[in-house]
């Protein structure tokens, strides 16, 4: 069977997204272990922005580095892609985190990566840069097996019943933060095991859908933009996710309303955070459970990436071998 033009375009675009995350990861890898997280982030942002110029889309950044007056590149509302100025290409919403794990990169810690998600225009929740209370579980479970309105004990018991196991067999992943002390205490009181991670809650959420990661549930507060990126990945790979925005003051509520969120306390489901046809790509900067980090050698580097498409449910891992003698390092760093 010959694939349709749309299928070919989707497949080609998925690989183009990998090139974008590869560029960001290679640039950030110059700063691994050097103690300067801002320099690492800046390098990733600049490389990702320039790589977008070759992607055959008319894209708009809806989850990015901040507002126009806060970020020189990849700011919310910025037009990106080959057709950004001329028009005529497929319209797309873009969500990016050019370097998830800036502190991890600066310290040479595990699991830093460059991430990007793409959806049809209007496909992503326009989440402000505030906290989101997140709850995620993997695929193959009854609908609404867990809830943000339930207690930790109730959710663990419900998940254990659905998985036909004991609560003591479950592993819950969360960021290692003081704000999660009560969650941590409740998990341990219920008998569950806990995996505390220093940073990187996109990969933490995605882990619930990867059996080899050994994570049954992800919980806790993290960045709302990262929540949308994680939702995009789960739309492709399978799972359930819920998110509720957390506001520190009235100005944040007004900010959310200005971005189209009319019900401030609403619990957003996975399909509301990332709807329609979605793609997700990530490239490892430092090695973690999901991806190997950039491995540099004289004259080049290896990269390890993942790319997913919700239309097909396909997940591909891509290892790139980069020859800096052909494509100079200045192009990507």
Secondary structure, 3 states (H helix, E strand, C coil): CCCCHHHHHHHHHHHHHHHHHHHHHHHHHCCCCCCCHHHHHHHHHHHHHHHHHHCCCEEEEEECCCCCCCCCCCCCCCEECCCCCCCCCCEEEEEEEEEECHHHHHHCCCCCEEEEEEEECCCECCCCCCEEEEEEECCCCCCCCCCCCCCHHHHHHHHHHHHCCCHHHCEEEEECCHHHHHHHHHHHHHCCEEEEECCCHHHHHHHHHCHHHCCCEEEEEEEHHHHHHHHHHHHHHCCEEEEEEECCCHHHHHHHHHCCCCCCCCCEEHHHHECCCEEEEEEECCCCCCCCCCEEECCEEEEEEEEEECCCCEEEEEEEEEECCCCCHHHHC
